[in-house]
Amino acid sequence: MFAVITPPASIPNPVVVEATRYYEIKGRHEADLVKEMNSKGYRSGETTYWGNTSTQVSWTFEVKKYPGHPCSVVNPKVSIHITTTLPHWNPPAGTSEVVIKKWQKLYAALQHHEGEHGQIARDEGNAYVALMRGHASDDSCERLKAWLDDEGNKIRQADSGKNAELDRRTRHGVDEGVSISW
């Protein structure tokens, strides 16, 4: 009886786990909404943000040589965890339509901006998958692992400043409509 040993199948797409957390705000007037978002929003040091996206991207793999085949990537896993924090508001009875429409516009802009942060994490995870798909085997296991580790570190370093750059470029979303100009 002979067993056929073959290299692993394809590199799977990233596993993406997303969650949204909400903090409740109340109020009927613009100033009340701003005050509550400033007091209940996501805090980082002395600064409060009306929305926040926290991401964690991880990738792991092993390398293994199969008889008659080059060294290959085995057990590849890319995980992307995205947690977004946003305000939640149910307009109380008697709230003006003007305030409700302004809120809807602000909230859509906030969701869009936080979605951009989430997309940065998705792009990073997809880059790891593309990296492994593009170089899934080599004659040397040591060279394959070293190359993937080095290129993966380059991806992480390149992506590490993208969230800060997004916030700098958009003034934390203000230029995208995350502001109240009432």
C-alpha positions as a LaTeX table, in Angstrom:
\begin{tabular}{lrrr}
\hline
Residue & $x$ (\AA) & $y$ (\AA) & $z$ (\AA) \\
\hline
Met1 & 0.00 & 0.00 & 0.00 \\
Phe2 & 1.36 & 3.39 & $-0.99$ \\
Ala3 & 0.39 & 6.74 & 0.46 \\
Val4 & 0.51 & 9.78 & $-1.75$ \\
Ile5 & 1.73 & 12.81 & 0.13 \\
Thr6 & 0.93 & 16.09 & $-1.52$ \\
Pro7 & 1.53 & 19.68 & $-0.51$ \\
Pro8 & $-1.30$ & 21.54 & 1.20 \\
Ala9 & $-4.16$ & 23.05 & $-0.74$ \\
Ser10 & $-4.52$ & 26.74 & $-1.43$ \\
Ile11 & $-3.95$ & 29.60 & 0.98 \\
Pro12 & $-7.38$ & 30.51 & 2.46 \\
Asn13 & $-8.83$ & 33.99 & 2.56 \\
Pro14 & $-8.54$ & 35.88 & 5.85 \\
Val15 & $-11.03$ & 35.20 & 8.63 \\
Val16 & $-12.65$ & 38.53 & 9.45 \\
Val17 & $-14.39$ & 39.03 & 12.79 \\
Glu18 & $-16.22$ & 42.33 & 13.15 \\
Ala19 & $-18.12$ & 43.77 & 16.09 \\
Thr20 & $-19.74$ & 47.11 & 16.75 \\
Arg21 & $-20.12$ & 48.51 & 20.24 \\
Tyr22 & $-22.46$ & 51.36 & 20.95 \\
Tyr23 & $-22.65$ & 53.95 & 23.67 \\
Glu24 & $-26.04$ & 55.50 & 24.28 \\
Ile25 & $-26.60$ & 59.19 & 23.96 \\
Lys26 & $-29.80$ & 61.09 & 24.63 \\
Gly27 & $-30.92$ & 64.60 & 24.06 \\
Arg28 & $-33.09$ & 66.58 & 21.76 \\
His29 & $-30.77$ & 69.42 & 20.83 \\
Glu30 & $-27.45$ & 69.58 & 19.02 \\
Ala31 & $-25.57$ & 70.84 & 22.07 \\
Asp32 & $-26.89$ & 67.92 & 24.16 \\
Leu33 & $-25.70$ & 65.38 & 21.59 \\
Val34 & $-22.25$ & 66.93 & 21.35 \\
Lys35 & $-21.93$ & 67.10 & 25.13 \\
Glu36 & $-22.84$ & 63.43 & 25.52 \\
Met37 & $-20.56$ & 62.23 & 22.71 \\
Asn38 & $-17.74$ & 64.25 & 24.25 \\
Ser39 & $-18.32$ & 62.64 & 27.64 \\
Lys40 & $-19.24$ & 59.08 & 26.59 \\
Gly41 & $-17.20$ & 58.56 & 23.42 \\
Tyr42 & $-14.03$ & 56.53 & 23.09 \\
Arg43 & $-11.25$ & 57.92 & 25.27 \\
Ser44 & $-7.57$ & 57.83 & 24.43 \\
Gly45 & $-5.56$ & 59.68 & 27.03 \\
Glu46 & $-7.08$ & 63.12 & 27.41 \\
Thr47 & $-8.87$ & 62.99 & 24.06 \\
Thr48 & $-12.39$ & 61.72 & 23.39 \\
Tyr49 & $-13.42$ & 60.51 & 19.95 \\
Trp50 & $-17.03$ & 60.14 & 18.87 \\
Gly51 & $-16.14$ & 56.92 & 17.08 \\
Asn52 & $-13.23$ & 54.52 & 17.13 \\
Thr53 & $-12.08$ & 51.44 & 15.27 \\
Ser54 & $-9.70$ & 49.05 & 16.96 \\
Thr55 & $-8.10$ & 46.44 & 14.74 \\
Gln56 & $-5.86$ & 43.45 & 15.17 \\
Val57 & $-4.38$ & 41.59 & 12.21 \\
Ser58 & $-2.44$ & 38.39 & 12.74 \\
Trp59 & $-0.96$ & 35.84 & 10.42 \\
Thr60 & 0.71 & 32.53 & 11.07 \\
Phe61 & 2.11 & 29.78 & 8.93 \\
Glu62 & 4.50 & 26.88 & 9.03 \\
Val63 & 6.78 & 25.50 & 6.34 \\
Lys64 & 7.22 & 21.85 & 5.53 \\
Lys65 & 8.94 & 19.79 & 2.87 \\
Tyr66 & 6.95 & 16.92 & 1.37 \\
Pro67 & 8.73 & 14.06 & $-0.39$ \\
Gly68 & 9.18 & 14.88 & $-4.05$ \\
His69 & 7.98 & 18.48 & $-3.60$ \\
Pro70 & 9.58 & 21.79 & $-2.65$ \\
Cys71 & 9.19 & 23.22 & 0.83 \\
Ser72 & 5.66 & 24.63 & 1.14 \\
Val73 & 3.59 & 26.88 & 3.35 \\
Val74 & 1.32 & 24.79 & 5.60 \\
Asn75 & $-1.34$ & 25.75 & 8.14 \\
Pro76 & $-1.60$ & 29.35 & 6.91 \\
Lys77 & $-4.01$ & 31.52 & 8.90 \\
Val78 & $-4.79$ & 35.20 & 8.61 \\
Ser79 & $-7.20$ & 36.71 & 11.15 \\
Ile80 & $-8.60$ & 40.21 & 11.15 \\
His81 & $-10.47$ & 41.50 & 14.20 \\
Ile82 & $-12.25$ & 44.83 & 13.83 \\
Thr83 & $-14.13$ & 46.44 & 16.71 \\
Thr84 & $-15.89$ & 49.72 & 16.03 \\
Thr85 & $-17.32$ & 51.97 & 18.74 \\
Leu86 & $-20.11$ & 54.34 & 17.73 \\
Pro87 & $-22.77$ & 56.46 & 19.40 \\
His88 & $-26.37$ & 55.26 & 19.37 \\
Trp89 & $-29.19$ & 57.77 & 19.48 \\
Asn90 & $-32.95$ & 57.36 & 19.29 \\
Pro91 & $-34.41$ & 60.82 & 18.79 \\
Pro92 & $-36.81$ & 61.61 & 21.62 \\
Ala93 & $-40.34$ & 62.71 & 20.75 \\
Gly94 & $-40.40$ & 66.34 & 19.79 \\
Thr95 & $-36.90$ & 66.40 & 18.27 \\
Ser96 & $-36.85$ & 68.67 & 15.24 \\
Glu97 & $-36.45$ & 67.17 & 11.78 \\
Val98 & $-33.51$ & 69.52 & 11.23 \\
Val99 & $-31.61$ & 67.95 & 14.14 \\
Ile100 & $-32.52$ & 64.43 & 12.98 \\
Lys101 & $-31.29$ & 65.09 & 9.43 \\
Lys102 & $-28.05$ & 66.63 & 10.71 \\
Trp103 & $-27.55$ & 63.61 & 12.96 \\
Gln104 & $-28.11$ & 61.20 & 10.07 \\
Lys105 & $-25.52$ & 63.04 & 7.98 \\
Leu106 & $-23.00$ & 63.09 & 10.85 \\
Tyr107 & $-23.61$ & 59.42 & 11.66 \\
Ala108 & $-23.17$ & 58.34 & 8.02 \\
Ala109 & $-19.87$ & 60.24 & 7.86 \\
Leu110 & $-18.74$ & 58.69 & 11.15 \\
Gln111 & $-19.57$ & 55.19 & 9.90 \\
His112 & $-17.72$ & 55.88 & 6.66 \\
His113 & $-14.62$ & 57.17 & 8.45 \\
Glu114 & $-14.49$ & 54.25 & 10.88 \\
Gly115 & $-15.06$ & 51.91 & 7.93 \\
Glu116 & $-11.91$ & 53.31 & 6.33 \\
His117 & $-9.94$ & 52.27 & 9.42 \\
Gly118 & $-11.44$ & 48.79 & 9.15 \\
Gln119 & $-10.50$ & 48.63 & 5.47 \\
Ile120 & $-6.87$ & 49.32 & 6.33 \\
Ala121 & $-6.91$ & 46.15 & 8.47 \\
Arg122 & $-8.64$ & 44.16 & 5.71 \\
Asp123 & $-6.05$ & 45.35 & 3.20 \\
Glu124 & $-3.22$ & 44.30 & 5.51 \\
Gly125 & $-4.72$ & 40.84 & 5.99 \\
Asn126 & $-5.25$ & 40.46 & 2.25 \\
Ala127 & $-1.63$ & 41.48 & 1.67 \\
Tyr128 & $-0.44$ & 38.60 & 3.89 \\
Val129 & $-2.61$ & 36.17 & 1.95 \\
Ala130 & $-1.30$ & 37.51 & $-1.37$ \\
Leu131 & 2.23 & 37.23 & $-0.06$ \\
Met132 & 1.79 & 33.56 & 0.83 \\
Arg133 & $-0.07$ & 32.80 & $-2.39$ \\
Gly134 & 2.64 & 34.47 & $-4.42$ \\
His135 & 5.49 & 32.60 & $-2.78$ \\
Ala136 & 4.05 & 29.42 & $-1.27$ \\
Ser137 & 7.05 & 27.21 & $-1.94$ \\
Asp138 & 10.82 & 27.20 & $-2.24$ \\
Asp139 & 13.58 & 24.62 & $-2.44$ \\
Ser140 & 14.71 & 25.64 & 1.06 \\
Cys141 & 12.37 & 25.74 & 4.07 \\
Glu142 & 14.73 & 28.10 & 5.90 \\
Arg143 & 14.82 & 30.52 & 2.96 \\
Leu144 & 11.03 & 30.33 & 2.49 \\
Lys145 & 10.30 & 31.09 & 6.15 \\
Ala146 & 12.90 & 33.87 & 6.32 \\
Trp147 & 11.60 & 35.50 & 3.13 \\
Leu148 & 7.95 & 35.36 & 4.23 \\
Asp149 & 8.82 & 36.70 & 7.69 \\
Asp150 & 10.83 & 39.55 & 6.18 \\
Glu151 & 8.18 & 40.48 & 3.62 \\
Gly152 & 5.44 & 40.19 & 6.28 \\
Asn153 & 7.35 & 42.58 & 8.51 \\
Lys154 & 7.54 & 45.02 & 5.60 \\
Ile155 & 3.76 & 44.83 & 5.19 \\
Arg156 & 3.21 & 45.43 & 8.91 \\
Gln157 & 5.61 & 48.39 & 8.96 \\
Ala158 & 4.05 & 49.93 & 5.85 \\
Asp159 & 0.56 & 49.57 & 7.30 \\
Ser160 & 1.42 & 50.68 & 10.84 \\
Gly161 & 1.16 & 54.37 & 9.98 \\
Lys162 & $-1.87$ & 54.21 & 7.70 \\
Asn163 & $-4.45$ & 54.79 & 10.45 \\
Ala164 & $-2.56$ & 57.79 & 11.78 \\
Glu165 & $-2.15$ & 59.12 & 8.24 \\
Leu166 & $-5.90$ & 58.73 & 7.60 \\
Asp167 & $-6.71$ & 60.66 & 10.78 \\
Arg168 & $-4.13$ & 63.33 & 9.99 \\
Arg169 & $-5.30$ & 63.73 & 6.40 \\
Thr170 & $-9.02$ & 63.88 & 7.32 \\
Arg171 & $-8.57$ & 65.57 & 10.72 \\
His172 & $-10.11$ & 62.50 & 12.38 \\
Gly173 & $-12.92$ & 62.51 & 9.82 \\
Val174 & $-13.84$ & 66.19 & 10.14 \\
Asp175 & $-13.05$ & 66.75 & 6.46 \\
Glu176 & $-15.32$ & 63.82 & 5.63 \\
Gly177 & $-18.28$ & 65.23 & 7.54 \\
Val178 & $-17.59$ & 63.96 & 11.07 \\
Ser179 & $-18.38$ & 67.30 & 12.57 \\
Ile180 & $-21.29$ & 69.26 & 13.76 \\
Ser181 & $-21.70$ & 72.56 & 12.00 \\
Trp182 & $-24.94$ & 73.57 & 13.62 \\
\hline
\end{tabular}
